[in-house]
């Protein structure tokens, strides 16, 4: 099993989850984070750290967010220290809208 980040992270990018990860498996994109599912040890310490509830667990390699996390973890730089969330995060925090249209790969 692996933990993954979904669209609730888009435009928020809190990084409190990054600091507690014992294996440094988070990667940072322009407006969201992802977890490398091959590096994740399934410890779950990141889940309660995410105020957006954007981290979940699955072993379904066909899950769209599994594929998304796997792909972008190999494209983006590793992040190991917390940073401030995105400046406009409050506008998107706890939003029920589908934020995938706001995703930026570069």
N, C-alpha and C positions, 0 to 999 in steps of 0.2 A: 504494500500500500504506500501511497505517497500523499503528501499534502500539496494542494494547489491553490493558486490565487485566481479569482474570477473577476468579472467586470465591475464589481463593487469597489475595487481598488482604483479604477480609472478615474483620473482627475483628483484623486485624494492623496494617494501615495504616502500614507503614514509609514514610518520605518521602525516603529517600536518592535516589530516582529523580527527585524534583521538582527538587532542586538542580542536577542535571546537564543538565536539559532546556534546550536553547538557545532554544526558542520558547515556553516557559511554557504548555504545553498540558495540564497536569494540573489536575483539579478535585477538590475535597474534599467528600465526604459524611460522614454521621455515623459510618460504620464501614468505609469503603473509599474508594479513589481511583479516578478514571476519567481517560482520555485523550480529548481531543476529536479524533476521526479527521480532521476537516477542517483542523485546525491542525497536526497531527503532520507533520513533514517526513521521517519514516522514516529518521532517522539511527541509531537503535538504541543510543544511549549509555545509555538507561535500563535496558535489559535486564539487564546484569550487576550493576546496582545493587540489584536487587530480590532480597532474601534468600529470598523465598517463591516465586520463579520464576512470578510472577503476570502477567508482561508477555509478550505474544506478538504476532506479526505476521500480518496477513491482509489480503486485498483483497476478501473475501467480505462484501458489504454485508448479506447475509441471515444472517450469523453472529449468534447471539443476543447475544454479548458486544459485537459491533460496534454493534448496536442499543442495547444497554444503555449503553455508553460514550457514544454519540452523544446519546442522550436526556438522561442525567444531566449531561453536560458543559454543557448549556444550562440546567440547573436549579440546579446547585451553584456555589459561589464558586471562583474560580481560586486555586490555591495555588502559591507560588513559592519558599518557604523550607522547609527541613526542620524537622520537629517530632519529638518523641518518639513512638514507636509507641504503640498502644493499651495501657493498663496490663495487660490480660489476654492480650496477644499470644502469650506463651509457651505458653499452653494450646491455642492454635489453630495455632501455627506448624508448618509442614510436615505438616499434617493431610491425610489422604487422604479425609476425609469431604466430602460435598457441603455447602458452607457457604451455599448460596443461601437456605436457610430462615432464616439469621441476618441477612440483608441488611436494612438500614434505609434508607428513602428520605428520611426527615425525622427 
